[in-house]
Amino acid sequence: MKNILKYTGFLALMAIIIASCKGKDDPKPDEDTQAAIIEALQGTWTASEVRKDQTVISDFADFSITLSDKNYTTQNGSPVWPESGSYDFETAETEDEFLRQDGRLFTANVNNGSLTVVIIYEEETGRGEYGTYEFVME
């Protein structure tokens, strides 16, 4: 009888542990958090440094992006950034991860008046743009 109680207690404890480890069904931030993040991103940002695969490059020296609500417009961002589009938290797994309308994920963080955007560009072209791009902007 003691063994049955031990096993039952053990199984109940394991069930509680497993249930507590289960992640959220909806990984998107709540609406208030989303609004605060979107507000922090708003404005026109100009590239001060761009890296491709952790190497500083000059290809996007005149790059700028304007973020308004969940829309963007860019200058000199081709081919990594279209001239305009939208983004959202849809299917994003963290508060700094966004999904563009073309299906590309990017991260964006504002820290001390600087915006850092990281995006993986996965289309290989004759110019060899494939890679991870990090845009540091002010």
N, CA, C and O of each residue as an XYZ file, in Angstrom:
552
protein
N       0.820     -1.192      0.000
C       0.000      0.000      0.000
C       0.869      1.264      0.000
O       0.551      2.247     -0.669
N       1.984      1.222      0.769
C       2.876      2.372      0.808
C       3.460      2.648     -0.572
O       3.610      3.803     -0.971
N       3.788      1.584     -1.295
C       4.353      1.760     -2.635
C       3.351      2.410     -3.581
O       3.725      3.247     -4.402
N       2.089      2.034     -3.473
C       1.061      2.627     -4.330
C       0.939      4.117     -4.029
O       0.827      4.923     -4.953
N       0.959      4.494     -2.758
C       0.879      5.907     -2.386
C       2.108      6.671     -2.882
O       1.987      7.804     -3.347
N       3.285      6.057     -2.785
C       4.504      6.702     -3.270
C       4.417      6.947     -4.772
O       4.710      8.044     -5.248
N       4.013      5.916     -5.515
C       3.922      6.053     -6.972
C       2.855      7.063     -7.374
O       3.054      7.842     -8.307
N       1.730      7.052     -6.677
C       0.667      8.005     -6.975
C       1.144      9.426     -6.697
O       0.906     10.333     -7.495
N       1.811      9.616     -5.575
C       2.359     10.933     -5.236
C       3.406     11.378     -6.241
O       3.441     12.539     -6.647
N       4.259     10.439     -6.639
C       5.295     10.746     -7.624
C       4.669     11.142     -8.961
O       5.089     12.124     -9.573
N       3.677     10.392     -9.413
C       3.009     10.706    -10.677
C       2.294     12.056    -10.614
O       2.312     12.814    -11.584
N       1.675     12.356     -9.490
C       0.996     13.647     -9.338
C       2.012     14.785     -9.386
O       1.767     15.809    -10.023
N       3.143     14.611     -8.722
C       4.201     15.621     -8.733
C       4.742     15.824    -10.149
O       4.956     16.961    -10.570
N       4.962     14.751    -10.876
C       5.460     14.852    -12.251
C       4.445     15.568    -13.143
O       4.828     16.372    -13.992
N       3.172     15.285    -12.958
C       2.134     15.944    -13.755
C       2.133     17.447    -13.497
O       1.970     18.236    -14.427
N       2.312     17.845    -12.245
C       2.358     19.273    -11.903
C       3.580     19.928    -12.531
O       3.481     21.027    -13.076
N       4.721     19.270    -12.461
C       5.953     19.824    -13.038
C       5.818     19.976    -14.546
O       6.175     21.016    -15.100
N       5.314     18.963    -15.203
C       5.156     19.018    -16.661
C       4.169     20.111    -17.052
O       4.408     20.842    -18.012
N       3.077     20.230    -16.330
C       2.080     21.261    -16.642
C       2.648     22.656    -16.432
O       2.320     23.573    -17.185
N       3.494     22.832    -15.424
C       4.047     24.160    -15.160
C       5.101     24.553    -16.181
O       5.384     25.742    -16.335
N       5.688     23.601    -16.879
C       6.702     23.891    -17.889
C       6.095     24.231    -19.244
O       6.806     24.690    -20.138
N       4.830     24.018    -19.404
C       4.181     24.279    -20.684
C       4.227     25.769    -20.996
O       3.906     26.596    -20.143
N       4.625     26.111    -22.220
C       4.724     27.507    -22.639
C       3.364     28.098    -22.940
O       2.347     27.405    -22.935
N       3.370     29.400    -23.204
C       2.140     30.088    -23.577
C       1.688     29.629    -24.952
O       2.509     29.320    -25.816
N       0.371     29.587    -25.149
C      -0.156     29.258    -26.466
C       0.021     30.425    -27.427
O       0.208     30.212    -28.625
N      -0.033     31.646    -26.924
C       0.096     32.840    -27.751
C       1.340     33.600    -27.301
O       1.294     34.302    -26.291
N       2.449     33.474    -28.029
C       3.689     34.096    -27.578
C       3.747     35.604    -27.797
O       4.699     36.247    -27.354
N       2.759     36.180    -28.467
C       2.786     37.616    -28.722
C       2.636     38.383    -27.412
O       1.938     37.937    -26.502
N       3.295     39.538    -27.319
C       3.119     40.379    -26.135
C       1.673     40.873    -26.034
O       0.963     40.943    -27.038
N       1.245     41.214    -24.818
C      -0.116     41.720    -24.655
C      -0.255     43.080    -25.344
O       0.742     43.687    -25.735
N      -1.484     43.550    -25.490
C      -1.754     44.766    -26.272
C      -1.052     45.999    -25.718
O      -0.542     46.809    -26.492
N      -1.012     46.164    -24.392
C      -0.345     47.327    -23.806
C       1.155     47.296    -24.091
O       1.754     48.323    -24.410
N       1.750     46.120    -23.975
C       3.178     45.978    -24.259
C       3.448     46.246    -25.734
O       4.416     46.925    -26.076
N       2.594     45.715    -26.610
C       2.747     45.967    -28.043
C       2.699     47.462    -28.339
O       3.526     47.977    -29.091
N       1.735     48.151    -27.751
C       1.586     49.590    -27.998
C       2.834     50.350    -27.547
O       3.284     51.263    -28.239
N       3.389     49.985    -26.404
C       4.593     50.654    -25.899
C       5.792     50.390    -26.808
O       6.591     51.293    -27.059
N       5.918     49.172    -27.295
C       7.033     48.827    -28.184
C       6.905     49.578    -29.504
O       7.878     50.157    -29.988
N       5.715     49.570    -30.084
C       5.488     50.272    -31.354
C       5.761     51.766    -31.181
O       6.353     52.389    -32.063
N       5.344     52.339    -30.070
C       5.585     53.764    -29.805
C       7.084     54.059    -29.756
O       7.528     55.078    -30.284
N       7.856     53.191    -29.135
C       9.308     53.399    -29.026
C       9.998     53.331    -30.390
O      11.041     53.955    -30.588
N       9.429     52.585    -31.321
C      10.035     52.426    -32.645
C       9.718     53.579    -33.597
O      10.409     53.759    -34.600
N       8.685     54.355    -33.294
C       8.197     55.386    -34.216
C       9.266     56.423    -34.540
O      10.079     56.788    -33.692
N       9.245     56.887    -35.781
C      10.139     57.964    -36.186
C      10.958     57.586    -37.402
O      10.815     56.500    -37.963
N      11.819     58.509    -37.794
C      12.734     58.268    -38.906
C      14.112     57.986    -38.338
O      14.642     58.758    -37.538
N      14.677     56.881    -38.757
C      15.969     56.418    -38.267
C      16.947     56.350    -39.440
O      16.603     55.865    -40.518
N      18.160     56.836    -39.222
C      19.186     56.851    -40.263
C      20.346     55.960    -39.834
O      20.790     56.012    -38.687
N      20.828     55.147    -40.761
C      21.895     54.193    -40.440
C      23.190     54.912    -40.092
O      23.651     55.785    -40.827
N      23.767     54.532    -38.961
C      25.097     55.021    -38.601
C      26.141     53.933    -38.862
O      27.326     54.219    -39.032
N      25.675     52.676    -38.891
C      26.567     51.556    -39.201
C      25.715     50.375    -39.649
O      24.650     50.116    -39.090
N      26.195     49.667    -40.658
C      25.509     48.467    -41.138
C      26.549     47.353    -41.217
O      27.652     47.536    -41.731
N      26.159     46.191    -40.690
C      27.037     45.021    -40.743
C      26.339     43.904    -41.508
O      25.132     43.696    -41.391
N      27.132     43.203    -42.284
C      26.654     41.984    -42.935
C      27.512     40.853    -42.396
O      28.733     40.854    -42.550
N      26.861     39.893    -41.765
C      27.575     38.774    -41.151
C      28.715     39.277    -40.258
O      29.827     38.751    -40.299
N      28.423     40.295    -39.459
C      29.304     40.892    -38.451
C      30.473     41.691    -39.025
O      31.401     42.037    -38.294
N      30.437     41.984    -40.321
C      31.470     42.806    -40.947
C      30.836     44.122    -41.381
O      29.810     44.126    -42.062
N      31.444     45.241    -40.988
C      30.913     46.551    -41.366
C      30.996     46.703    -42.883
O      32.022     46.420    -43.500
N      29.883     47.161    -43.465
C      29.824     47.374    -44.912
C      29.336     48.793    -45.187
O      28.741     49.434    -44.320
N      29.592     49.273    -46.397
C      29.165     50.629    -46.758
C      27.998     50.623    -47.740
O      27.564     51.686    -48.184
N      27.484     49.449    -48.083
C      26.416     49.332    -49.077
C      25.158     50.126    -48.720
O      24.427     50.556    -49.613
N      24.904     50.321    -47.449
C      23.681     50.989    -47.007
C      24.001     52.292    -46.276
O      23.313     52.659    -45.324
N      25.030     52.975    -46.717
C      25.491     54.190    -46.034
C      24.392     55.244    -45.925
O      24.354     55.990    -44.946
N      23.511     55.320    -46.897
C      22.443     56.319    -46.889
C      21.084     55.713    -46.538
O      20.045     56.287    -46.864
N      21.090     54.570    -45.883
C      19.839     53.898    -45.538
C      19.105     54.653    -44.437
O      19.707     55.106    -43.463
N      17.791     54.777    -44.612
C      16.941     55.298    -43.539
C      15.611     54.563    -43.589
O      15.182     54.075    -44.634
N      14.978     54.500    -42.435
C      13.674     53.856    -42.327
C      12.778     54.740    -41.473
O      13.196     55.260    -40.439
N      11.551     54.898    -41.920
C      10.556     55.638    -41.154
C       9.495     54.646    -40.707
O       8.880     53.960    -41.524
N       9.291     54.580    -39.400
C       8.308     53.672    -38.820
C       7.137     54.490    -38.300
O       7.312     55.430    -37.525
N       5.947     54.117    -38.738
C       4.729     54.801    -38.331
C       3.661     53.742    -38.101
O       3.280     53.018    -39.021
N       3.183     53.659    -36.868
C       2.284     52.576    -36.471
C       2.969     51.256    -36.800
O       4.058     50.988    -36.292
N       2.365     50.443    -37.625
C       2.981     49.170    -38.007
C       3.321     49.169    -39.496
O       3.241     48.139    -40.165
N       3.702     50.348    -40.001
C       4.098     50.502    -41.397
C       5.502     51.080    -41.449
O       5.970     51.693    -40.490
N       6.167     50.879    -42.579
C       7.497     51.451    -42.748
C       7.696     51.919    -44.181
O       7.072     51.414    -45.114
N       8.578     52.896    -44.331
C       9.086     53.299    -45.639
C      10.597     53.382    -45.494
O      11.108     53.726    -44.428
N      11.305     53.068    -46.563
C      12.762     53.086    -46.507
C      13.330     53.865    -47.682
O      12.662     54.100    -48.690
N      14.580     54.254    -47.517
C      15.363     54.821    -48.603
C      16.683     54.072    -48.640
O      17.318     53.855    -47.608
N      17.088     53.681    -49.836
C      18.371     53.006    -50.066
C      18.501     51.701    -49.287
O      19.568     51.396    -48.755
N      17.421     50.933    -49.221
C      17.451     49.671    -48.490
C      17.430     48.434    -49.358
O      17.533     47.317    -48.850
N      17.299     48.616    -50.661
C      17.186     47.483    -51.573
C      18.497     46.703    -51.632
O      19.563     47.319    -51.626
N      18.460     45.405    -51.686
C      17.311     44.520    -51.788
C      16.805     44.013    -50.435
O      15.778     43.337    -50.379
N      17.505     44.326    -49.357
C      17.141     43.778    -48.048
C      15.823     44.355    -47.548
O      15.022     43.643    -46.943
N      15.595     45.644    -47.799
C      14.365     46.300    -47.365
C      13.608     46.837    -48.570
O      14.170     47.597    -49.358
N      12.337     46.456    -48.732
C      11.509     47.068    -49.773
C      11.308     48.557    -49.466
O      11.583     49.005    -48.353
N      10.832     49.313    -50.445
C      10.600     50.744    -50.240
C       9.528     51.016    -49.197
O       9.578     52.035    -48.508
N       8.564     50.119    -49.075
C       7.516     50.309    -48.073
C       6.883     48.968    -47.749
O       7.034     47.990    -48.482
N       6.176     48.950    -46.642
C       5.498     47.729    -46.241
C       4.932     47.866    -44.846
O       4.839     48.961    -44.293
N       4.559     46.741    -44.298
C       4.006     46.716    -42.949
C       4.662     45.591    -42.162
O       5.317     44.711    -42.722
N       4.468     45.643    -40.852
C       5.012     44.608    -39.980
C       4.080     44.446    -38.793
O       3.245     45.307    -38.518
N       4.234     43.334    -38.098
C       3.380     43.076    -36.945
C       4.076     42.077    -36.035
O       5.152     41.570    -36.352
N       3.453     41.808    -34.916
C       3.954     40.812    -33.981
C       3.496     39.410    -34.370
O       3.886     38.444    -33.715
N       2.691     39.270    -35.401
C       2.139     37.976    -35.782
C       3.221     36.914    -35.858
O       4.253     37.117    -36.497
N       2.992     35.801    -35.220
C       3.868     34.633    -35.146
C       5.242     34.944    -34.557
O       6.108     34.070    -34.531
N       5.454     36.157    -34.091
C       6.728     36.479    -33.456
C       6.773     35.823    -32.081
O       5.753     35.716    -31.402
N       7.948     35.391    -31.683
C       8.074     34.656    -30.430
C       8.550     35.508    -29.266
O       8.436     35.085    -28.115
N       9.077     36.687    -29.527
C       9.541     37.548    -28.448
C       9.079     38.977    -28.696
O       8.587     39.301    -29.777
N       9.240     39.826    -27.689
C       8.771     41.204    -27.796
C       9.558     42.036    -28.792
O       9.081     43.088    -29.218
N      10.744     41.597    -29.175
C      11.535     42.387    -30.117
C      11.557     41.770    -31.517
O      12.343     42.189    -32.367
N      10.708     40.789    -31.754
C      10.677     40.102    -33.042
C       9.406     40.469    -33.803
O       8.305     40.450    -33.252
N       9.583     40.801    -35.078
C       8.468     41.244    -35.905
C       8.455     40.468    -37.212
O       9.469     39.913    -37.636
N       7.298     40.443    -37.833
C       7.130     39.772    -39.114
C       6.704     40.807    -40.142
O       5.671     41.459    -39.993
N       7.524     40.953    -41.202
C       7.154     41.860    -42.285
C       6.067     41.234    -43.137
O       5.826     40.029    -43.065
N       5.408     42.060    -43.948
C       4.337     41.580    -44.814
C       4.836     40.555    -45.821
O       4.043     39.765    -46.334
N       6.141     40.550    -46.119
C       6.688     39.591    -47.081
C       7.144     38.290    -46.418
O       7.751     37.436    -47.064
N       6.845     38.146    -45.119
C       7.158     36.910    -44.419
C       8.524     36.863    -43.764
O       8.874     35.845    -43.167
N       9.302     37.920    -43.852
C      10.635     37.937    -43.240
C      10.552     38.414    -41.789
O       9.894     39.406    -41.476
N      11.234     37.683    -40.924
C      11.326     38.079    -39.521
C      12.484     39.045    -39.337
O      13.514     38.930    -40.001
N      12.306     39.997    -38.429
C      13.408     40.866    -38.035
C      13.256     41.206    -36.563
O      12.156     41.156    -36.013
N      14.367     41.553    -35.934
C      14.321     42.017    -34.557
C      14.628     43.503    -34.549
O      15.377     43.999    -35.391
N      14.045     44.206    -33.596
C      14.268     45.646    -33.465
C      14.314     45.999    -31.989
O      13.423     45.631    -31.222
N      15.366     46.719    -31.596
C      15.533     47.149    -30.209
C      15.922     48.612    -30.174
O      16.805     49.045    -30.914
N      15.262     49.373    -29.314
C      15.634     50.764    -29.095
C      16.333     50.830    -27.747
O      15.809     50.369    -26.733
N      17.544     51.419    -27.755
C      18.314     51.521    -26.525
C      19.138     52.803    -26.569
O      19.936     52.998    -27.485
N      18.949     53.671    -25.588
C      19.692     54.934    -25.492
C      19.626     55.753    -26.778
O      20.641     56.279    -27.235
N      18.444     55.859    -27.357
C      18.259     56.677    -28.547
C      18.774     56.061    -29.832
O      18.866     56.742    -30.853
N      19.108     54.791    -29.796
C      19.615     54.095    -30.971
C      18.713     52.900    -31.274
O      18.278     52.193    -30.365
N      18.439     52.687    -32.548
C      17.632     51.548    -32.984
C      18.545     50.543    -33.667
O      19.315     50.903    -34.557
N      18.461     49.294    -33.256
C      19.210     48.224    -33.902
C      18.213     47.241    -34.494
O      17.347     46.718    -33.793
N      18.346     46.998    -35.788
C      17.471     46.068    -36.497
C      18.344     44.972    -37.098
O      19.344     45.254    -37.758
N      17.961     43.729    -36.865
C      18.681     42.590    -37.432
C      17.702     41.793    -38.279
O      16.602     41.458    -37.837
N      18.119     41.496    -39.502
C      17.282     40.728    -40.419
C      18.163     39.772    -41.211
O      19.282     40.109    -41.597
N      17.642     38.586    -41.443
C      18.350     37.614    -42.273
C      17.763     37.695    -43.672
O      16.571     37.466    -43.881
N      18.621     38.023    -44.619
C      18.193     38.098    -46.014
C      18.589     36.788    -46.670
O      19.772     36.451    -46.726
N      17.609     36.049    -47.165
C      17.850     34.676    -47.602
C      17.799     34.456    -49.103
O      17.785     33.308    -49.547
N      17.770     35.504    -49.889
C      17.732     35.314    -51.334
C      19.119     35.537    -51.916
O      19.671     36.633    -51.824
N      19.666     34.515    -52.501
C      20.978     34.625    -53.133
C      20.794     35.234    -54.516
O      20.008     34.743    -55.326
N      21.516     36.290    -54.770
C      21.464     36.925    -56.086
C      22.873     36.993    -56.639
O      23.831     36.598    -55.974
N      22.995     37.480    -57.828
C      24.307     37.618    -58.447
C      25.229     38.528    -57.656
O      26.451     38.407    -57.738
N      24.638     39.448    -56.883
C      25.445     40.376    -56.087
C      25.820     39.793    -54.731
O      26.619     40.392    -54.011
N      25.268     38.647    -54.364
C      25.638     37.983    -53.117
C      25.116     38.647    -51.862
O      25.859     38.779    -50.889
N      23.863     39.070    -51.851
C      23.307     39.759    -50.687
C      22.922     38.831    -49.540
O      22.610     39.312    -48.451
N      22.933     37.525    -49.749
C      22.532     36.571    -48.720
C      23.348     36.806    -47.452
O      24.572     36.917    -47.514
N      22.668     36.882    -46.292
C      23.392     37.024    -45.035
C      22.545     37.643    -43.941
O      21.366     37.936    -44.137
N      23.163     37.838    -42.787
C      22.525     38.472    -41.643
C      22.970     39.924    -41.600
O      24.162     40.220    -41.521
N      21.996     40.828    -41.652
C      22.279     42.260    -41.672
C      21.881     42.881    -40.344
O      20.814     42.595    -39.801
N      22.749     43.728    -39.834
C      22.469     44.470    -38.610
C      22.575     45.957    -38.932
O      23.637     46.451    -39.309
N      21.463     46.654    -38.777
C      21.397     48.089    -39.042
C      21.376     48.809    -37.699
O      20.447     48.628    -36.912
N      22.391     49.622    -37.433
C      22.433     50.441    -36.223
C      22.089     51.856    -36.653
O      22.759     52.440    -37.504
N      21.030     52.404    -36.053
C      20.506     53.689    -36.527
C      20.263     54.663    -35.383
O      20.045     54.282    -34.233
N      20.311     55.922    -35.751
C      20.041     56.987    -34.779
C      18.961     57.889    -35.311
O      18.580     58.854    -34.648
